[in-house]
Amino acid sequence: MVVHYDFDPDLSPEEFIDVLVRSTLAERRPVHDRATIERMLAHADLIVTARCDGLLIGVSRALTDFAYCTYLSDLAVDVPYQRQGIGRELIRRTHEAAGLQTTLLLLAAPKARSYYPHIGMTPHESCWLIPRQT
């Protein structure tokens, strides 16, 4: 299996939604609200994709200032392709593009909490948020 990685600022909402569904991340993303998905893609600073034979099998979507911090908002890998280093490589390429001088941070999906320490990320005890208002 050959995986091709690329920067894809023009990733289509359809492909993005499809890989979110195939990765299970759709359980926590507004995949039934196309306008929101379109804005999520349009305002991302970095979108890195992984493809196998043209099929989108992974995506990393990040917001960054390219100087101090990088927020990795979405990391999705199609379930059959998980545990093959694709997520780790998407993170590496995202961080490298944003600048290794930036702190890369993310909020882990419940199913992925054990994954991040496995690839060398450290937990942070102090995260605060104001929930979305609908």
N, C-alpha and C positions, 0 to 999 in steps of 0.2 A: 504494500500500500504506500503510495506516494502522496504526501499532503503538501499542498501549495498554500503558502501564507502570503497575504497581501494587505495593503491599506485600501479600504473601500469606503470612501466618504459618500458614495452614491448608492450604498446598499439599499435595495428596495424594501419597503415595508413588508411585502409578501414573503420574501426570503427570510427576513429577520423574524417574523412571526412564526414561520415554519420551523426554523431551528430552535426557537424558544419552546415550541410545543414538543419537538423531538428530544429536547434536553430535560424536560420537566420544569424549566424556569418559567414557563407560561403560567404555572399555578400562582405566581406572584407578580405577574406583569399584565398590563391592560391590553391583552391581545385582541379583545373585542371592540376596542376603541381606536380605530385607524388614525384619527386625527392626533391622538396622543402619541401613538407609535411614530407617526411622521415627524412630530416635533422632537421626540426623543432622538431620532436619527439626525435630523437637521441641525440640532444644537450640540451634538457630541463633538468633542475636539479630536478624538481618535476612534476610528473603527477599524479593527484588525480582524480579518477573516481567515478561516482555514477551510480549504476545499479539497475534496478527493474526487477525481474524475468529474470535475465541474460542480458537484453537489456541495452546497454549503453545509459543513459539518461542525463548525465552531465559529464563535464570534466573541470579541471583546469590545465593549463600548465604554469609553472613558471621557471624563471631563478633567481638564488640566490647565494650569497656568504656565506650564513648561518651565517653571523656575523653582517652585517650592513644593507643590503638592499635586497629586494625581489621584482622582477618585475613580476607581474601577467600578462602574455602576452595574454592568452586566458582563458575566462570563458564562457562556453557554456552550456545551459540547453535546452533540447528538449521543444519546445513551449507548448505542453499539460501538461508538468510537471513544468512549471514556476509558480511563486507565491506560492510555497509550502515550501520554506526555503532551497531548494537544493543548489542554488547558494551561499547563505549565509554560509551553512555548508561546501561547497567546499572551499570557501575562508578561513573559520576558520581553517580547517584541513591543508590547504596549509601553512597558516601563522604559525601555531603551528609547523609544520614539519620543516619549514625554520628557526624557532626561533622567539619567540615573541619580542626579542630584535632588530629584523630587522624592518625597515620601509617597509611596503608593499605598492606598488604603481602600478597604472595601467592607461591606456588610455581608456576612455569609448567609446564604440561604440555609434553613435548618438542615436540609439533607446534605449540605456540603461542609458543615462545620469541621468534620474530621479531616477533610481534604487539605485545607490550607496549612496546618502545621506540618503535614506530610511533605509539602513542597518548600518548607523553610520559612514560612511566614509566621510572625509572632502575634499572639492575641494582644489586644489593648483593652484594659479594664474600664476605660472611661469614654463611653460613647453616649451622646445625648442627641435627641431628635425631637422635632415637632412633627407629628403625623400629618399626612396629606389631608386636606379638607375637601370634601366632595360636595 
